[in-house]
């Protein structure tokens, strides 16, 4: 969400035309620029004009637009520069490599022997560890879904009447534990 960080954010400054850049795409919500410190020739950065620090803060319409633009520009970069591939990279949080607290999607054209490494070591994982991860993620997703349904019911999220009715019905089912099933393992799917 927009916050005090936007005052120092270089990407907000670009969106406000306060910093020079080479814009290659712009609409009412999204901008794409050539990276001034590229990982490779044709490196593009796509970002929302409005300041959001993390992907989960973006409204779905802006999130969709960011990735629609990234899809189109990745194809254009491959053709324009003769790239043999492309990495589309988003980093959320300092531990993941996010350097500026503004949502950025990097489109990095790739070339044979370009020396760029986007890799990690594969680790072994047991079925129990997978099941535990599944339970944790499912629990958070269920909680978030219920919070969204409640926000729709309470009028905090504006949606069409038909969607509101469906949300109220689903919330009622969840609250009454009717037609719901907790999945405890991958095998139950």
ZILINFEN-V99155 format. One record per residue. RES is the residue in one small letter. SS is DSSP state (~ for helix, > for strand, _ for the rest). PSI is psi in degrees with one decimal (999 if undefined). NEAR is the number of other ideal C-beta (glycine too) atoms within 10 Angstrom. Layout:
res=RES ss=SS psi=PSI near=NEAR
res=RES ss=SS psi=PSI near=NEAR
This chain:
res=x ss=_ psi=159.2 near=11
res=x ss=_ psi=134.6 near=12
res=x ss=_ psi=-170.5 near=12
res=x ss=~ psi=-21.7 near=8
res=x ss=~ psi=-24.4 near=13
res=x ss=~ psi=-22.8 near=19
res=x ss=~ psi=-30.8 near=9
res=x ss=_ psi=-0.1 near=10
res=x ss=_ psi=121.6 near=20
res=x ss=~ psi=-27.7 near=13
res=x ss=~ psi=-31.2 near=22
res=x ss=~ psi=-39.1 near=21
res=x ss=~ psi=-39.3 near=15
res=x ss=~ psi=-44.3 near=19
res=x ss=~ psi=-30.7 near=24
res=x ss=_ psi=10.3 near=11
res=x ss=_ psi=32.8 near=9
res=x ss=_ psi=-10.9 near=9
res=x ss=_ psi=139.1 near=13
res=x ss=_ psi=142.7 near=8
res=x ss=_ psi=168.6 near=17
res=x ss=_ psi=97.8 near=10
res=x ss=> psi=132.2 near=12
res=x ss=> psi=-8.0 near=17
res=x ss=> psi=143.3 near=15
res=x ss=> psi=135.1 near=13
res=x ss=_ psi=-163.0 near=11
res=x ss=_ psi=-16.9 near=7
res=x ss=_ psi=-23.3 near=18
res=x ss=> psi=146.2 near=22
res=x ss=> psi=146.9 near=20
res=x ss=> psi=132.1 near=22
res=x ss=> psi=157.5 near=20
res=x ss=> psi=133.5 near=14
res=x ss=_ psi=133.5 near=17
res=x ss=_ psi=-10.8 near=12
res=x ss=_ psi=68.9 near=5
res=x ss=_ psi=147.5 near=14
res=x ss=_ psi=-27.4 near=17
res=x ss=_ psi=169.0 near=19
res=x ss=_ psi=127.8 near=15
res=x ss=_ psi=9.4 near=24
res=x ss=_ psi=124.8 near=20
res=x ss=> psi=143.7 near=25
res=x ss=> psi=125.0 near=23
res=x ss=> psi=134.1 near=27
res=x ss=> psi=156.1 near=24
res=x ss=> psi=146.9 near=23
res=x ss=_ psi=-39.6 near=17
res=x ss=_ psi=146.4 near=18
res=x ss=_ psi=118.9 near=21
res=x ss=_ psi=130.2 near=22
res=x ss=_ psi=-35.3 near=20
res=x ss=_ psi=149.9 near=13
res=x ss=~ psi=-40.5 near=13
res=x ss=~ psi=-11.3 near=10
res=x ss=~ psi=-19.8 near=16
res=x ss=_ psi=135.5 near=19
res=x ss=_ psi=148.1 near=13
res=x ss=~ psi=-34.9 near=7
res=x ss=~ psi=-36.3 near=9
res=x ss=~ psi=-41.7 near=18
res=x ss=~ psi=-47.3 near=17
res=x ss=~ psi=-44.7 near=13
res=x ss=~ psi=-40.9 near=18
res=x ss=~ psi=-46.6 near=24
res=x ss=~ psi=-25.7 near=15
res=x ss=~ psi=-43.8 near=13
res=x ss=~ psi=-43.2 near=23
res=x ss=~ psi=-41.5 near=23
res=x ss=~ psi=-48.9 near=13
res=x ss=~ psi=-44.9 near=14
res=x ss=~ psi=-30.0 near=22
res=x ss=~ psi=-40.6 near=22
res=x ss=~ psi=-43.0 near=12
res=x ss=~ psi=-40.1 near=17
res=x ss=~ psi=-41.1 near=22
res=x ss=~ psi=-47.3 near=17
res=x ss=~ psi=-43.7 near=10
res=x ss=~ psi=-36.6 near=12
res=x ss=~ psi=1.4 near=16
res=x ss=_ psi=29.0 near=11
res=x ss=_ psi=152.5 near=19
res=x ss=_ psi=-1.1 near=11
res=x ss=> psi=-177.3 near=12
res=x ss=> psi=142.2 near=20
res=x ss=> psi=133.4 near=15
res=x ss=> psi=113.9 near=15
res=x ss=> psi=130.5 near=15
res=x ss=_ psi=129.5 near=16
res=x ss=_ psi=128.7 near=15
res=x ss=_ psi=113.8 near=14
res=x ss=_ psi=150.1 near=10
res=x ss=~ psi=-39.0 near=9
res=x ss=~ psi=-19.2 near=7
res=x ss=~ psi=0.2 near=9
res=x ss=_ psi=8.1 near=10
res=x ss=_ psi=120.3 near=16
res=x ss=_ psi=-28.2 near=8
res=x ss=_ psi=135.5 near=14
res=x ss=_ psi=60.6 near=18
res=x ss=_ psi=134.2 near=22
res=x ss=_ psi=124.0 near=25
res=x ss=_ psi=135.8 near=19
res=x ss=> psi=118.8 near=22
res=x ss=> psi=130.1 near=18
res=x ss=> psi=110.8 near=26
res=x ss=> psi=103.1 near=24
res=x ss=> psi=141.6 near=26
res=x ss=> psi=146.1 near=18
res=x ss=_ psi=153.7 near=15
res=x ss=_ psi=133.3 near=7
res=x ss=_ psi=37.7 near=5
res=x ss=_ psi=-7.7 near=15
res=x ss=_ psi=-1.2 near=7
res=x ss=_ psi=134.9 near=14
res=x ss=_ psi=121.5 near=6
res=x ss=_ psi=92.4 near=9
res=x ss=_ psi=166.0 near=6
res=x ss=_ psi=164.9 near=6
res=x ss=_ psi=126.3 near=4
res=x ss=_ psi=137.5 near=6
res=x ss=_ psi=152.4 near=6
res=x ss=_ psi=142.4 near=5
res=x ss=_ psi=138.9 near=10
res=x ss=_ psi=164.5 near=8
res=x ss=~ psi=-35.1 near=10
res=x ss=~ psi=-40.8 near=9
res=x ss=~ psi=-39.6 near=11
res=x ss=~ psi=-44.4 near=12
res=x ss=~ psi=-41.4 near=16
res=x ss=~ psi=-44.1 near=13
res=x ss=~ psi=-42.2 near=12
res=x ss=~ psi=-46.9 near=16
res=x ss=~ psi=-45.0 near=15
res=x ss=~ psi=-46.9 near=10
res=x ss=~ psi=-43.9 near=10
res=x ss=~ psi=-40.1 near=13
res=x ss=~ psi=-45.2 near=11
res=x ss=~ psi=-42.3 near=10
res=x ss=~ psi=-42.0 near=10
res=x ss=~ psi=-44.5 near=14
res=x ss=~ psi=-45.9 near=10
res=x ss=~ psi=-38.9 near=11
res=x ss=~ psi=-44.5 near=14
res=x ss=~ psi=-41.5 near=14
res=x ss=~ psi=-39.4 near=11
res=x ss=~ psi=-44.1 near=14
res=x ss=~ psi=-41.2 near=22
res=x ss=~ psi=-40.9 near=16
res=x ss=~ psi=-37.4 near=14
res=x ss=~ psi=-47.5 near=20
res=x ss=~ psi=-40.9 near=16
res=x ss=_ psi=-1.4 near=8
res=x ss=_ psi=9.6 near=9
res=x ss=_ psi=-26.2 near=10
res=x ss=_ psi=124.1 near=14
res=x ss=_ psi=123.0 near=9
res=x ss=_ psi=163.0 near=13
res=x ss=_ psi=153.5 near=8
res=x ss=~ psi=-40.7 near=7
res=x ss=~ psi=-40.0 near=8
res=x ss=~ psi=-40.1 near=12
res=x ss=~ psi=-42.1 near=16
res=x ss=~ psi=-44.9 near=13
res=x ss=~ psi=-41.3 near=14
res=x ss=~ psi=-43.2 near=19
res=x ss=~ psi=-40.3 near=14
res=x ss=~ psi=-46.9 near=11
res=x ss=~ psi=-43.5 near=17
res=x ss=~ psi=-40.6 near=17
res=x ss=~ psi=-43.2 near=12
res=x ss=~ psi=-42.5 near=13
res=x ss=~ psi=-46.5 near=16
res=x ss=~ psi=-32.8 near=12
res=x ss=_ psi=-0.4 near=9
res=x ss=_ psi=33.0 near=9
res=x ss=_ psi=142.5 near=8
res=x ss=_ psi=28.6 near=8
res=x ss=_ psi=152.2 near=11
res=x ss=_ psi=130.1 near=7
res=x ss=_ psi=128.6 near=10
res=x ss=_ psi=123.0 near=13
res=x ss=_ psi=-10.0 near=11
res=x ss=_ psi=166.0 near=13
res=x ss=~ psi=-30.9 near=12
res=x ss=~ psi=-26.5 near=8
res=x ss=~ psi=-11.7 near=10
res=x ss=_ psi=999 near=6
